[in-house]
Structure formats: structure tokens, C-alpha cells
Amino acid sequence: MTPGPIPLFAFDNTYARELDGFYARVTPSSFPKPGLQLLNEPLARELGLDVEALRAQAAEVLSGSRVPEGAEPLAQAYAGHQFGGLSPQLGDGRALLLGELIDTQGRRRDLHLKGSGRTPFSRGGDGLAALGPVLREYILGEAMHHLGIPTTRALAAVSTGASVRREGMLPGGVLARVAASHIRVGTFQFFAIRDDTDRVQQLVRYTLARHYPDQREASNPALALLNAAIDAQARLIARWMLVGFIHGVMNTDNMTLSGETIDYGPCAFMDAYSPGTVFSSIDQRGRYAYGNQPGIGQWNLARLAEALLPLLHADEPKAIELAQEALAAYPVAYTKAWLGGMRQKLGLVGDQDATAAPAASDEEDGGLAEAFLSLLEAQQVDFTNAFRSLSSALRGDTGKARALYRDPSAFDAWSRSWHARLAAGGLVLTDDAEKAARAAHMDRVNPLYIARNHKVEEALAAGVRGDLGPTEQLLAVLAQPFDERPGLEAYAVPAPSAFTEIYQTFCGT
């Protein structure tokens, strides 16, 4: 007997198999003329896929126009607090979970399509996506991945050959997204607000098994999950803050239990440092401003704690006490992660002593970091370039750093405190070789290239016109964010103030 064709994907769909009632089965839309725009070959290989076979079928399969063997397309149910107000039913309104894969490292990964058509959760929407926002999520996800920040990633961007109506008629697209899972705080809320404690408990067990298997046998599984989510989110948001990333729409349906960044709609990177920076067109009151993100993270986790309350303890006052104790650990975990990152960015620890006890107290080092940020804000200095320039200053060339400031003497004053800290116990840099090694370490944590907003917009405008060259070039730059390369100087320059002053981002997909 002649063997049949080898399936494109080896799906193992535990969400569909184990969580009946948590989703609606759907059939993705069939598009008239799907075309592959971008294929993430390194990610495809990481997933154990045959890249050439995938490329040949990607347009149809990853647009949803043809359902591959083994897939079980479903739209996941979830609720969510959106800008502080509870929406009891959201769910995948223009997306679906195609299935789950086991990658080459043995990790379970979701393969998810955004823009694949209407579902029972579409709430009157068309279920489609425009190509521009699809390309945007592809770019931003890759930027975050190469910065070392946990994130969903795009496997492919596909054009549909159809138009979608937004502010006008726009070319349509579908994003094929990969994630550790798409379980959100809002997934728990969906069942908790319906008093379906059995399903909340079922989801706790499933999430622990999938993301925190070492906690599966915990005596209080719901509390173990809450503690794990608190730690994961504290570390994630600290990493956002350390690179100047603004998510823009930190609703509870956009907070994953895996601790990955998800949904790159109105997100952006900050240029000049200002805690109040907002780019999202829908964030009129600055709820999700850059400086508010750590607090919003804790607020969202409090909503998770509320959803888990009946499972934390049968006695409600005791359950509340347990939740409050767990949530109190969040600012501690966040500060530890943020300060640890700041110490590396400022060169206070290096390759050999990154995990060693610091020579100064948390209060002293935190004060030095906060003083630097205050200086950046007062002088309206670019966040990314300010940190990157410190390695040159450590090597003895202060010109790059001083040129960023309206009043270079203000940098000089802070720099004296910085050098005094560097000379503190155990951190004396006595020769040029030691300084060079410490500076090299700083260059490995302070990026030179980020997804500059104006460069992203240039790439998207060209991509929508059919020219993917700028997108591919930007992706190549962002794949090595810490490595200075000749000819790429324009990618390290902040946007002109005229651009930044009017720039807005949107919930496009």
C-alpha cells in the first residue's frame, strides 16, 4: 500500500480534548486569493515543521482557507475588564485556535489564527483583520522576542485577497500566531462570573499542568496558580519597563497565565523618557500609560484572585486573606526584577557577578536608577539611547552621552554618582580591560535598535502597498538589537518630535 502524504502539522489538541464547554467549534473563512507575505522560518524550524512544505501550503492553510489534517478549529471563551469595566462575554471574535504542537524542545505551543472570520463571539464584528495590523503584530512580536522578553510570535502573515472595511477599504490579512497558550485572566473570569466553580477548578488544573507542572500536586492548587501568575507577570512587566515598551491595552483579556506578552494592537516604544507616555487612541485618560503598567499588572492579578476566591478557601474571609497575602508579593517580585535589570543596564553587575550580592543596598541602587530616569525626563532624553550611551562613557568617551542632553552638566553631575557607585566595594574597575568587559556586558542588555514607531509605520505603509522590503529590513535589524552594524544608523535615531507629538496607535487586528 502506498503511504499517504505526511501531515503538515502533528497536532495534539488538549484544549479541545480536555476542556469541553470552554470554546465554540468554528470553521474559518475561505478567502478568494490568499498569498503568503512573510514566513518565520526560524520559528517554523523550532516547531519541528518542514519549512519548504509549509511554504508551499502556507497561504491556504495559515489563512484558514484550508483546514489541515488534525486541526480542531475553535474559538475560546473569555470575559475581561476593559479599561476597568467588566465585559462578561468577549472570546475569540476574529480568531481561532487551530491546534497545539509540541516543538523541538518538548514545549506545547498553540497555533492560532487572527483575522480568520466570524465566530459565535464576534459580537457584530466581521471577524477579519487588515493586513497592516497583521504585519505590525509580526514585527513587534519579533522585536520583543529578540530583546529576550516572553512573547507570542508570528509564524506567518498572509494576505487574503479580500478587502475589509475600517476607516476605508483596506487589504485583508491573517496572522498565524504561536503562543505557549492563550489562557488569559479573562478565561477564568468568564466562568467565575457565572458561578461555575467546577469549570474554574478544571481550568486551574489544566493551566497548572500546562504551565507550572511542578505545582500540580500543590495542596492548594488555586493558590499555587495565583502565586505563579503573580511572579510571571511581575517579571514580564519589569522587562517591558526596562526597554520602554508600552502595551497600550492591558485589559484582563490581554494578560496570559503563561506570562507572555500578547496582542500588539496599540502598543509602542517610548522615545523621550516620560512616565505618562500614551500612544493608544482609545486610552483617553492614560490608564495604560507607561508608568502605570506595574500597578495595572497588580490590578489585573487582583481580578484573577477574585475569580479564584471560592477555590482558595471555603471560608470567604480566609480566602480573601490568602489572596491579599499573595498579591502583596507582587510589588516585591516586580521591584526585584526591575532593580536587577537596572543594575545590569547601569553596569553595576557584569557577566561574572550578575547573581552575586550587590555592593550597595537596594535603596542606594534604586535611588541611582531613579535619579537617572528623573534626569532623562527633565532633559527629554531618548530612553534607549541614554542607556546605550553609558557603555561608551564607561570606556572613557562621554561625548555620545553628553550630546543627548540639553544641559550636559546635568549628566556630568549624575555621572559622578554613577562612577562613585562603580568604584564601590567589589566593583573597582582598575584598568581599561575591566572597563571594556563591563561595557561589553552593558551593550548586551541595552539595545541599540528597538522597533522605533516611525520605522514601524514606514514599513507598514510600504507593506500594505505590496512592498515588503522595508518590513524585511526592519525585521533583520530587530533580530540583532544589541549589535551595532554599519549602515543602520537611521534605525537608532528617535522619531522627529513632529511625528511623536501626533502619533497614535490603534487596536487594528
N, C-alpha and C positions, 0 to 999 in steps of 0.2 A: 504494500500500500504506500502510495506517495504521501509523505507527510505534508500537512497543511502549512500555510505561512506562519512564521513566528510572530506572535502578538507584539505590537509596538511597545506596550506597557505591561508589566507584571503587577497588576493591581491586587491589593489585599485590603478590602474596604471595611475596616472595623466600625467606622461611624455608622455606615448603613446597616451593618450586620448586628451591632450591639445596642444601638440607640433608637429603636423604633419609636416613633412619636416625637422625635426631635427635629424632624425635617419633612419636607414635601418632595416627593419624586417629581422630576420635571424632564421635559425634552427640550434641549437647547434649540435655538432658532437655526434655520438653514439660510445661509447668505448667498446672494447671487454670484459673486465673484471674489471669494476670499483670496488674499495674497499675503504671503509671508513678508513681513517688513524687517524684523530682527529676530535672530535666534541666538540664545545664550548657550553657546557650545560648551564652555567650561561647566556650567550648571548641568547641562544635559549629560555630560560625562560623569559628573558627580552623582547623578541619579541612576547611573548604570545603563543609560539609553544608547542605542545605536544612532549616532548623530546623523549619518547620511540617510538612514531610513526615516528618521524623524523629519529631516529637512524635506524629504520628498513628499511627506504626508501632512506636514505641519499646518499648512494653510487651511485645509479642510478640518483636520482633527482638532486643532487648537483654536479654531473659530467656533467650534461646536457644530459645524455643518455636517460632520460625520462622527458618530459616537464610536470610539474604538472598542475593541473586544475587551471585556472585563470591567468596563466603566459602569458605574451606577449613578448617573447624574442626580443630584439632589440639592435643594435649596434649604439651607439651615435656618432654623427659627431662632430668633433672639429679640430681646427688648433693648432698652437703653435710655439713659439720661442724656439728652441732647441739650447742651448749653444750660444744664441744670434742671430741665424739665423732663419728666418721665414720659416716654413713648412706650406703651405696653406691648405693641407689636411692630417690630421692624422686620428683621430677617433679610435673607438674600433676595433683594428685589430686582437686581440686574446682574446676578452672579450665580454660580453653582459650583458645587464640589464635584469634580469629575471622578475622583477616586484617590486612593492612597498608594504610595510607592515606598519601598524600602531602598534607601540609597546605598552607595558602596561602602559607607561607614556603619551600616546597620541601623540608620535612623529612619523613623517613619516620617514621611512627608506628604502633605496634601498637594494635589494638583487641582487648581481652582481656575475657573474662567470668569472674567469680569466683562460685562457687555454682551453676554450671550443670549439675551432676550428676556421676555417677561416670565415671572414666576407667580405663585399664589401670594407672594409678599410684595409685589410690585406697587401696591397702593396707588394705582392710576398711572404710574410711570410706564415708559416704553421698554424698560429693561435693557436699553442699549447704551453704548459708550461712544464718544467721539475719539478719533484717532489721536488728537493732540494730548488729551489727558492720559491715554494709554501709554504713549511714548514718555510722558512725564513720569509716570509711576515706574516705568522701566529704568529711566535714568536715575531717579532718586533712590530707588532700591539698591541699584548697583553702587551708587556713591556711598551709601551707608554701609553696605557690606564691606567695601574695601577700606572704610575707616575703622572696621572692626566692631561695628555696632550690630547687635542682633536685629535681624530684619527679614521680612518676606522679600522674595526676589522674583523677578520676571524670568520665565523660561522663554517666552516669545511674545512679540507684538505682531498682531495680524490685522490687516485691513479687511473690511467686509465687502467692499464693492457697493455698499449702500450708503445713503446719507441719513443723518439723524438731525432732528430739528432741535436746536437750542436757541441761541440768540439769532441764529440764521440756520441755513442748511450746511452741515459740516460732514466731512467724510467720517464714516464709522470705523470702529476698531474693536478688537477684543484683546484683552491681556490674559495670558496664561501665567498664573502666579503660583509660586511654590512657597509653602509655609510648614513649620513644624506642626501646626494645626490652626484652625480658625475658631477655636473655642474662645469666647470672649466673656468679660464680666456680664455683658448683656445676655449671654446664653443662660447663665444661672438666674438672672433677673426674670427672664421670660417665664420660667416655671415657678419661681418663688412668689411672684405677684399673683399667680393663680393658685397659690397654696398647694402646689403639687410637690410636697416634700419628698415623696418617693422618687420622683424624677430628678430632683435636685441631688438626692443621695446617689442615685445612679450616675449622674454626671460627675459627682465628686470622685467616685470610684474609678470611672473611666479616665478622668483627667489625671489623677494620681498615677495610674498605671502607665499612661502615655508619656507624661512629662516629668514626673517625680517618683519613679518606681521604687526608690529607696524608702519612700514614705507609705507604701501600700499597706503595710502591716501596722501602721501607727494606731495607737489606742483611741485617738480621736481624729479620724481621717479628715473631717471638715476643717478642724483647726490646723492640721498639718498642711492642708492645701492652702489655707489662708496665709499661714506663715511663709510658705514657699512663694506664693504670688507676691506678697509684700516685698520679700527680698529681691525677687527678679525684677519687679517694677522699679524699685529704688535704684538698683544698679543700672537699669536701662535709661531712666530719665537723667541720672547723673551723667551718663555718656552723651546724651543729647546736649546737655548744658555745656559740656566740655568742648564741643565743636560748634556751638552757636546754632544748633538746629531748633527750629520752631515747628512743631507738629501742626498746629493750627486748628485741629478739631478733635480735642481729647475727650470725646464723648465715651460713655462706658461701653458702647458697642464697638469702639475702636481700641480697646485695651485687651490684649490677648493674655490668656493664662500661661502661655509659653514664654512670655517675656520678650516677644519680638515686636519691632515697630511694624505697624500695619496701616494701610490706607493713606497714600501720598496724594491727597487732594490739595487742600490749601496750605501745604507745608512750604517752608522756605528756609534758607540760611541767612543769618544775620550778617550784615556788613559792619557798620559802625556799632560799637557796643552800646546797647541801651536795653535795660531790663523790660521796658514797656513796649518793645518792638512787636508789632502785629502786622501781618500782611493779609490775613484772611478777610475776604469781602463780607463774610457773614458774621465775623466776630466784632460786632459793632462796639461792644463795651470792653473789649480786651480781656475777656475771661481766660482765654488761652494764650495770652502774651508770653513771650519767652520767660520772663522772670516768675510767672505764675505756675509754670509747669510742675515744679516739685510739689507744690501744695495741691494742685489739681490731681496729681497722681494719688496722693493720700485720700482725697475726697472720693475718688473713684473706687479705691480699695475699701473705703467705708461702705460703699454701696454693695460691694461683694460680701462684706461681713454681714450686712443686713440680710442678704439673700441666704446666707449660710446659718443664720442665727438659730433656727429650730434644730439644726444638727450639731451645733456647738455644745449645747447642754439642754436637757429637758426643762430645767428651771430657767425662765427667761432672764431674771436679774443676773444669774450666774453666767448665762450665755453672753449677756451684754458686757459683763466684766471681762470675760475671756477675749471678746472681740476688741475691747478697748486696750487691753494689755498687748494684744497682737499688733494693733495699729500704732501703738506707742513706739514700736520697734522701727517703724518706717523712717522717721527723721534721723534716727541713729544710723541706720543702714545707708540712707541716702548721703548723709554727711561723710560717712566713712568712704564711700565710693567716690564722691566728688572731691574730697580732700586728697585721697590717694592719687586721683588723676591729676589734680592741680600740682601736687608735689612733683610728679613726673614732667608736667608741662613747663614748670619753672626750673627744672634741673636740680631739684632738691634731693632727688634719689636718681640712681643710674641703673645700668644693667645688673650690676653685682649686688646692689643694696636695695632693690625695689621692694623687697619684702622685709627688709631689716627694720628695726625700731628706729624712728626718725631721731635726729639730734636735737630737735626742738619740739615743743608741745604742739598739740593740735591747734590750740588757741593762737599760738605765735604764727604758725604756718598759715592757718586760716586767715589771720589778720593781714599777713603779707599778700596773700592772694586777693583778698577783698580790696586792699589798698591799690593793687594793680588794676583791678576792674573799675574802681572808682576813678582812677586816673584815665582809663580808656573812655569812660563815659563823659568825664569833664572835658576831655580833649577831642571827643568824637573820633576816636581812632578805630580802624578796622580790627575786629576781634581776631580773625585768623592771622593776619599779617603781623599783628602786635606780638602774639606768642611765637610765631615763626622767627621773628627778628631777634629774639632773645638768644638764640644759639650763636648768631653772628656776634652779638655783644659779648657773649662769654668767650668767644675766640679772640676778642680784642678789637673787633670792628663795630663800633657803636653807631656808625653812620646810618645804616639801614633802619635801626630802631629810632634814632633821634629824628630822622626825616619824617616819621609818621605823625609827629606831634606839632601842634601849633606853637607850643612853648616847650622846646626841647629841655629846658632846665627843669621842668616838672618831671620828666622821665629821669633826668640825672639824679634828682633827689630820691626818687623811689629806688633807682638802681643802686644807690649806696646802701640802702637797707637790704636789698637783694644780695649784694656781694658780701655784706656782713653775715647774712644767713648762710651763704655758701661756704664761708670760712669758719662756720661754727663747728663744734666737735665732730670729728669723723668725716667732714666734708671739705677739708682744706685741699684746694686744688693748687699744688705747688709747682707744676710745670705745664708746658704747653701740651704735652701728650695727654695729661689728665684732663685738661680743659677740653681738648679736642674730643676725647672719648665721651665726656659728659655732654658736650654739644651735639655729638652724633646721636646720642640717646634721645635728646630733646627733639631732634629732627625726625625721629621715628614715632613720636607721639603728637607732634604739632604739624598738622598737614599744611602743605603749601597750596594744594589745589582742592577746592571744595566745589560743590555744584552751585556756582555763582548764579544768582537769579537771572541776570541779564543773559548769561551764556545759555542757560536752560531755555529761556524764551526764544533766543535766536535759533537754537537747534529745533525747537518745536515748530516754529514758523516755517522753517525750511522743510521739515519732515512732512508737515501737512500738505505742502506744495509738491511733495514727491521726491525731494532731495534729502536723502538720509545721511549725506556726507558729514554735515555738522554734528549730527547726533552720534555717529560712529566715532568721529574725532573726539567729542566730549567724553564719550564712554572710555576711550583709550586713555585720555588724560586722567580720568577719575579712577581708573584701575590701579594707578600708582600714585596715590595722593601725597605721599611723603617724599617722593624722589624728584628733585629738581632736574629738569631736562631743557636743554637749549631749544629756543624757538617757541616755547609755551608761555612766555611771559604774560601774554594777554589773559591767560586763564587764572592768573594770580592777582589780577587787578580788580578792586571793588567796582561795582556799578557806579556810573555817574550819579551824582546827587539828584539830577533832574529825573532819572529813571526811578531811583529808590523812593523819592517823595510821593510818587503817584502809583507805585507798583502795588497790585492786588493779586491775590491768588484765589482760586475758586474750587468748589467741590465738583470737579469735572466728570469723573467716572461714576 
